């Protein structure tokens, strides 16, 4: 690995460390697919600029933890820490609405186990080096 590659990696680590103020774990347990909505509260003073971006995205419509991390271009763990701060301030709330309605008329719109298995197989083919996590979070 070149010296330039090491410097870029160190720079990313330092930015992430500063973003989370050295914290390595979120205070709230959430999965990668936890869906968030904007809440009635406001972020506290001194919050990272990324918190404002998270709120703006969630005000547009509900967003998952994974989607927020992707849109911000930040590590998921760092975004979870920022989300925890926003949950504490009631600026974000966890959406508890079921993504798939439970009525009989909409039951056919739910993904089947075959579809989910095919999706999983396709993702594993596309990213064979991806790490399997037995528990998202």
WONORNOR-V149578 format. One record per residue. N is the residue number from 1. SS is DSSP state (H for helix, E for strand, C for the rest). OMEGA is omega in degrees with one decimal (none if undefined). Layout:
((N	SS	OMEGA) (N	SS	OMEGA))
This chain:
((1	C	-177.6) (2	C	178.3) (3	H	-180.0) (4	H	178.9) (5	H	178.9) (6	H	-179.5) (7	H	178.8) (8	H	179.3) (9	H	177.6) (10	H	-179.8) (11	H	178.5) (12	H	179.1) (13	H	-178.9) (14	H	178.9) (15	H	179.9) (16	H	178.5) (17	H	179.2) (18	H	-179.7) (19	H	-176.8) (20	C	-177.2) (21	C	175.9) (22	C	-179.6) (23	C	-177.7) (24	C	-179.7) (25	C	175.0) (26	C	178.1) (27	C	-178.9) (28	C	177.1) (29	C	177.5) (30	C	178.7) (31	C	177.9) (32	C	-178.7) (33	C	175.0) (34	C	-176.8) (35	E	-175.3) (36	E	176.1) (37	E	172.9) (38	E	179.4) (39	C	-176.6) (40	C	-175.6) (41	C	178.3) (42	C	178.3) (43	C	179.7) (44	C	178.3) (45	C	177.9) (46	C	177.2) (47	C	179.7) (48	C	177.8) (49	H	178.4) (50	H	177.6) (51	H	177.8) (52	H	178.3) (53	H	178.7) (54	H	-179.8) (55	H	-179.9) (56	H	179.3) (57	H	-178.4) (58	H	175.3) (59	H	176.5) (60	H	173.3) (61	C	-177.9) (62	C	178.8) (63	E	175.1) (64	E	177.3) (65	H	-179.0) (66	H	-179.5) (67	H	179.0) (68	H	179.0) (69	H	179.3) (70	H	-178.7) (71	H	179.1) (72	H	-177.3) (73	C	-179.0) (74	C	177.4) (75	C	-177.7) (76	H	-178.5) (77	H	178.3) (78	H	179.5) (79	H	177.0) (80	H	178.5) (81	H	177.6) (82	H	177.4) (83	H	177.3) (84	H	177.4) (85	H	-178.7) (86	H	174.8) (87	H	177.4) (88	H	-179.1) (89	C	-176.9) (90	C	175.7) (91	C	173.6) (92	E	173.5) (93	E	176.3) (94	E	179.6) (95	C	-178.1) (96	C	178.6) (97	C	180.0) (98	C	-179.4) (99	C	-179.8) (100	C	-177.8) (101	C	-177.7) (102	C	179.4) (103	C	-178.8) (104	H	-177.7) (105	H	-177.9) (106	H	-177.0) (107	H	-179.0) (108	H	-179.1) (109	H	179.0) (110	C	178.0) (111	C	178.3) (112	C	177.3) (113	H	178.2) (114	H	178.4) (115	H	180.0) (116	H	177.5) (117	H	178.7) (118	H	177.7) (119	H	178.7) (120	H	179.5) (121	H	178.7) (122	H	178.7) (123	H	178.3) (124	H	176.6) (125	H	-177.1) (126	H	-179.1) (127	C	-176.3) (128	C	-178.4) (129	C	-179.3) (130	C	-178.9) (131	C	173.9) (132	C	175.5) (133	C	-178.3) (134	C	178.9) (135	C	178.4) (136	C	177.2) (137	C	none))
